[in-house]
Amino acid sequence: MLVPVVIATPQSYADSFDQMFEKHALVMLLITPETGQIIAANSAASQFYGYSRQTLTQMNIAELNNLPREAVAEERKLANLENRNYFVFRHKLADGSARTVKVSSVPISYRGENHLFSIITDISDFRATQESLWHYQNRLEQMVEQQTKQLDQQKDHQLVITSLIIVFLGVVLTAMWLVLRKKHRTEYELQLERKRLDEIIRGTNVGTWEWHIPSGQVVINDHWAGILGYSKTEVQPVTFETWKQRCHSDDFIRAQHRIQSAFDGKTPDYECEFRMLHKEGFWVWILAKGKVMEWDRENSPVRMVGTHQNINETKRLYLQFEHMAHTDTLTGALNRMAFKQRADAALNHARQHGAHFTLLFIDLDGFKTINDTYGHDAGDSVLIETTKRMSHSIRTSDTLARLGGDEFAVLLEYTSHPDDAGRVAKKIIDSLNAPFTVNDNQQATLSASIGIACYPDHGESVEALLNCSDAAMYYAKKSLKGGTYALCDPTRNTTASNRSTN
């Protein structure tokens, strides 16, 4: 499911967001989470729903959603059970018609207020195609089964007639002619049904596959190969190993687990998103759906059919917004929310495995002077360079974040002794002592005061560790005159809450 996120939106970024929101071809809405009130809609939303943008901003999202509250709650529960990052609803248009839509939502902080950023994708045609696939597949199977039974009956009939061939020769010949005529007609109808199915599939640009599980052989259509940049002949013969080799290693185990769940009957259908390697060397995001259509007497799966759909653009947009939601827009470091998530994860791991970790709370000494003397642009360039220097001073496994203003934090995992954290803190301070070049050729200097808090010695929660390291930083800045670091001491009563009074 979606992890709640917050996007920092300074004025320049908000303007860029407004331009993207207005001009993007995807349907986009900004919604107030508590009330469901639509506060912004782009041109694509107006065109899709048939309402003017002004009318949309006077509506509640519940007025568009055709599903009752119980059905909405059930869909959210199902999405959580299937680990989906989107919901499927029925939205009502201005002309009274309804469309099936996929709603991908991310909570954002926009211009200082919390909103729900939703991307709406019309999947009505795709859903209809999926239903047609199962419908025509069942029709084909029923016709084949019916024809097989009829042929078996005709065999019995022919045996009886053969015993009386001299008497009923004319009847036998007539019956045989009728049987052949019926058989040809059935084959012709089967060909028509398959032709209609192929036309539907070609019209929706969906790749199809039919997997004979015992042998591993897979039958595909042209578009299955086309999604990956190949012709059908270039990839044949296709087997389960063909898919495995082209599937991204980070996604394969998850996809295989979803398939096994369908085999075991834990889920009625198979659905998974994963990356496959394109002929040109880049990765393509695929939405795969499938269903086991045939089982043997031991209730083992024999045949599975399904589809592949290229979702590269939708996935790219979602991952882009997810990245922006966790990143400080100025420095590129993680933001406060993402740092808190990392620290919580480190805390849970440490509790389970008896491990240690350390938090560094960093405050820049002299940054306000640079801002006041050289201007905010110079201050921004110093913050960017500061982030680079600190990043080079820590391990790739450590986490650096900008908490806001000139305050930063570092998460050092697997540090069992305060001296180790002290060496890292000194390395960071030394890297910042070198002059900074601002406004082309002017030199500016600053340093840093750092507070160190170790788990579990200085706190049992992330909040406690942050408070203690903040207090240690304040002690280093005020009592030790800055440019150094101090270890957390719970006996000192200097905390973040009383700093503003000093």
N, C-alpha and C positions, 0 to 999 in steps of 0.2 A: 504494500500500500504506500501512498505518498507520505513522505516525512514532512511535517510542517516546516516551512522555511520562511525566512524573512530576507527581502532584497533591500539592501541599502540603496537609497535613491537620491544622491545629490542632484542639484539643479541640472547640471549638464547631462547626467545619466537619465534623469526623468524626461528631459527633452528628447533624447535618443529613443527612450522607451515609447514616448508619445508618437514619434514618427513611425517607428516599427509597428506599433499597435494600429495606427490609422491605415497604413499602406499595405499591411500584410494580407495575403489572399486567404489565409485561414480565418475562420469565424472566431472572434475573440470578445470576451465580456469581462468587465471588472464588477465584482459583486461584494456587497457588504456581508461578511460571514454570519453576523448575529441575526440579521433580519431577512437576508436573501434579496435585498433591494439591488437592482441593477443600477450602477452609477456611471458606467461607460460602456459603449458598444462601438465597434469599428464598422467601416462601410460594408465589409464582407458579412457581418452579422445582420445589418439592415437588409442587404440583398437576399440573404438566406431566409430570414424570418418574414420578410414582407412588410415589416413595420419601419417607420422612419426612426432614425437614431434617437430623436427627441422622445418619441413614443416609447421606445425600448427603455430609456433611462427613467421613465415614469412607471415601469412595471416591476413586479417581483418575479424572481426566477420560478416561483411556484406556479405563476400564471402560464409559463411556457411548458412546464413539465406535465405531461398527460397522465403520468402514473400517480395513483393515490399514495398517501404517506406510507401505508404498509408496504406497498410494492417498492417504493424508494428505499425504505429501510432494508428490505430483503435484498435488493440489488447491492447496497453497500456491504451487507453481511457476506453476500456471495463473492464480491470483489476481494474482500479481506481473506476469505477462505481460499480463493484461487490465487492469492498474492498478485492481483492485478493492480496497476497504477492508473486505472481509469474506470469509469462507470458507464453503463449503457442504459439510456433512458429514451422515452418517446417524447419529442418536443412538438408542440402545436404551432403551426404557422398562421399568418394573418388570414390566409384564404380558407382556414378551417381544416386543412389537411394536416397529417401528422407524419413525422419522419423519425426513423431510428437513428440516434446519434451516440457517438462515443465522446464522453466529457473527461478531459484531462485537466486537473485543477492543481494549482500551486498557491498556497497562501503567500502574499507579498506585503511589504511595507512600502506604500507608494505615496510620495509627498507627505510623509509623516503620519499616514493613516493605514490601518490594516485592511486589506482587501483580499478577495479570492480571485486570482487570475485564472480564467477558464478558457481552454481551447476546445471548440466544438467541431467534431468531424462527422459529416453525414455518411453513415454506413448502411443506409437503407438498401441500396442496390447490392452491396456486398452480402448483406444478410439474406436478401432474396436469392442471390446466387447460391449461397450455402444451402438454403432450403431446397433450391432446384436440384443441386447436386445429389442430396440424399433422396429426393423424390424420384429423379430419373434413375438413380442407381437401384432403388427398390423396384421401380417399374421393370427395369431390365431383368433383375433377378426373378421377379414374379413371372415374367413372360417365358424366361428360359425354363423355370421350374414347371410351368404349365405345359410347355411344349414337350418337356421330357416325359411328364406323366402321360401325355396324349400319345407319344410315340410308343411307350411301354404298353398302353392299352391296344394300340394298333398291332403290335407284335403278337399279343395274345389272340387278337381277332384274326390275324393272318394265319395263325396255326390252325384255328378252327376251319377257316375257309379252305386251307390247303387239303385237309382231310376229305372235303367234299368238292374238290376242284373240278371234277368231271361234270357234276350237276350244276354247280354254281360258278362256272368259269366266267361267264359274262359279268356276274355280280362282283367277283373278285377283281377283275380288270377295272371295273368302274370304281370300286372302292380304292384301289391303288392309285388311280388317277386323281381322285379327290384328296387322298392323303398327300400326294406330292404337291398338288396345287395349294393346299393349306400350308404345307411346310414352306413353300416358296413365299407365300404371302406373309407368314410369320417372320421369315428372315428379312423380307423387305421392310416390315414394320420396325424390326430391330434396328436396321440401318438408318431409318428415318429418325428414330428416337436418339441414336448416338450422334447423328448429324446435328440435330437440334441442340443437344447438350454441348457439342463442340463449339457451335456458334455462340452460345451463351458464355462459355468460358473465354473464348477469344474476345468477346465484347467487353469483358470486365478485367482483362489483363491479369488474370489469376493463374498462377502455376499450379498444376495438379499432379498428384502422385498416387500410385497404387502399389503397396508394399506386400509382397508375398513373404511373410515372416519366416517360415521354416527355411527357405532357400536364400533369403536376403535379397532377392531380385526386386527391383523397383521399376515400374513403368511410369514415365513422365510425359508431359506435353511440351510443346515448343517453348512456351513462356516460362516454364520452370527453369530451363537452361538459359533463356534470354535474360532473366533477372540477374544472372551471374555473368552476362556478357558472352555466353557461348551459344552455338547452334546445338540443336538436339543431337546431331551426329557426332559432335566433338566430345560429348560427355558419355555417350553410350559405350558399353553397357553400364547402367546405373545400379549400384547395390547400396546396402546400408553403409558399407565402408566408404563409398563415394561421398555420402553426406558427412560421415564422421571426419574424413580428411579435410573437408572444406569448412567444417564448423569451427568457430573460434574455441580454443581450448578452455577459456574461462567460462564458456556458455554450455559446453557439451554435456558435462555431468548433470547440470540442472535440467537440460532438455531431456536427457536420458531418464532422469528421475520422473519427469512428467509422463513420458511414454510408459514407463513401468507402472505408474499409478493407473493409467488407462488399462493396461494388461491385467492388473490385479483387480480391476473393478472398483477401485477407490474413487475414481472420477468417471463420469459417463463419457466424456470426450477428452481429447488431448489438445492443449493450447499452450504455446510457448513463444517467447521472443528470443531470438539469438542472432549472432552475426555469422555470415558466410563469406568466404573469400571470392572476390570478383576476379575475372580474368585479367583486369588491369592492375591487380595487386592491392586494391583497397577493400575495406569491409563493408558489406551491405547488411542492414538490419532487416530481418525477415520475421513476419508474423506467421507462424505455422499453426494450422488447425487440422484435426483428424479424428477418426472414429474407427474402432474395430468393427468390421462388418461380417466377419466369419470366424467361428470358433470350431474346434474339433470336439470329439466325444469326451476328451479329458478336460474340456473347458479351457484349452489353451488357445491363444489367438493365432489365427491362420492368415487372415487378410485384413489390412488396414488401408483406408483411403483418406486423402486429405488435400489441403491446399497450402501454397506459399504465396504471401503477399509482400511486396516491397514497401516497408514503412520507414525508409531511410530519412526522408525529410521531416516527418513528424517526430521521429526519435531524436534527430539532430537538434530540433528546436527545443524539445523537452530537456535534453541533456545540457543545452546551452543555458537555459533558464535555471536549471538545478545548480550548475556551476556558479552562475552569478549570485545565486541565493546564498552560497556558502563562502564567497570571496569578497574581500575588501576591494572596492572598485579602484582606489587610488594606488595601493601598493601591490596588489595581487596576492597578498598573504590571506590566510583564512580570517574570517570575521569572528566576532565574539560567540555567536550562536554555534558555528561549526567547531570552534575550540571547545566549547562546553560539551558538545556531543563526543568529541575525541577523548576529552578528559573523563567523561562518564564511562566510556567504553574501557579506558585504561583502568579505572577504578574497579569495574566489574571483573575484569581479568585478574587484577591483583588480588581481589578478595577470593576468587576461585582457586588461584594457584599459589597464593602466599607470596606474590611478587611485590616489588617496590617500584615507585616512580617519584618524580620530583617536578614541582611547578616553579618556574621563575617568573616573577612579576617585575617588569622593566619599565622605568620612567626615564625619559630623556632629560638630561640636565642642560639647560641653555637653549632649548628649542624655541621658547617664547621670545628670546632675544633675537634669534635669527628671523622669526616671523615679523617682529616689530621693525627690525633694521632693514631687512632686504625684501620684505613683502611676502605675501602668501604663496605666490608662484615658486619663489625660492624655497619656502618652507615645504611645499609639496615635493619638490625635487629632492630635498634633504630626506624626507620621510621615505621616498622610493629608494634612495641610495642606502639609507639606514637598514631597510628591509633586506636588501641584497647582501650587505655586509654581515648582518646577523645570520642570514640563511647559510652563508659560507662558514660560519663559526660553529654550526651544529651538525649532527649526523643527519643523513637522509631519512633515518627512521624517526627522528624527533619532529615535533610539530611547532611551527611558529605562527602566531596570530596577532593581528592588530586589534586591540580591545576598544580603541577609540582615541582620538586626539593624538597625543604623543605617548600613549601607554601600549605596551606590547606584553605578550606572555609566551613562554616556551614550555612545552611538555616534554620532559626527558623520561622515556620509559626504560625500565630495567637498570635503574641507578640505585644501588644498594647503600651508598655511603655519601654523606654530605660533601666530602672532599671532592668527589667526582663532579658534583653539580657546581662546586666552587670553581673548579678549573674551567668549566664551560662558561660560567659567568665572567670570569676574568678574560677569557678569550673574546667574548662579546664586547666587553668594555674596551679592551685593547684595539679591537677593529674599529670602534667608533671614535677613538681618540685622534685618528688621522684627520687632517683638515678636509672639509667639503668645498668643492668649487661651486659657486652660485653666481647667477647673472653673468655667465661666460667666463669671467676671470677673477672674481672676488673670492676670498677665502673665508670660510666660516668654520667655527669649531663648536663641538658639543661633546658630552660624555653621557654616561648613564648610571643610574642607581638601580640596583637589582636586589630584590628580596627572594629568598629561597625557602620553600616549604616542602618537606618530604613526607610521603605516605609510607607507613601509618603513624610515624612519630609525631607529626604536627597536626594531624587532623584525620577524621574518618570519612569526610565527605569532600567533594570538589569545592563546595562553597566555603567550607572551613579552611581548606588549603589556600584558596585564593585570598581570603581575608587575612590569613596569617602571613602569606608572602607579601601582600600589600603593606601590612604593618611593618614587616622587616625592610621593605623597600623605603618606606617613609623614614625609618630609623637610619638607614644608610644615607639618605639624602640630607636629613636635618642634623642628626647627631654626629655622623661621620663625614659630613660636608660634601657628600656626593662623589661621583666617579669611582664608586666601589660597590661591594655587595655585602649583605648581612644575612645570616641564617635566622630563620623564624625562632622567636623566643616567646612562648605563650604568656610568660610573666610580664612582658611589656604590655602596657595598656594603650599603646598608640595604634589606632585602627583607622580604617578608611572613613568611618563615620565622624571622627572628630578632627580630621585633617583640615577641614574648611575653617575651623575656628582658630587655627594656629597661623 
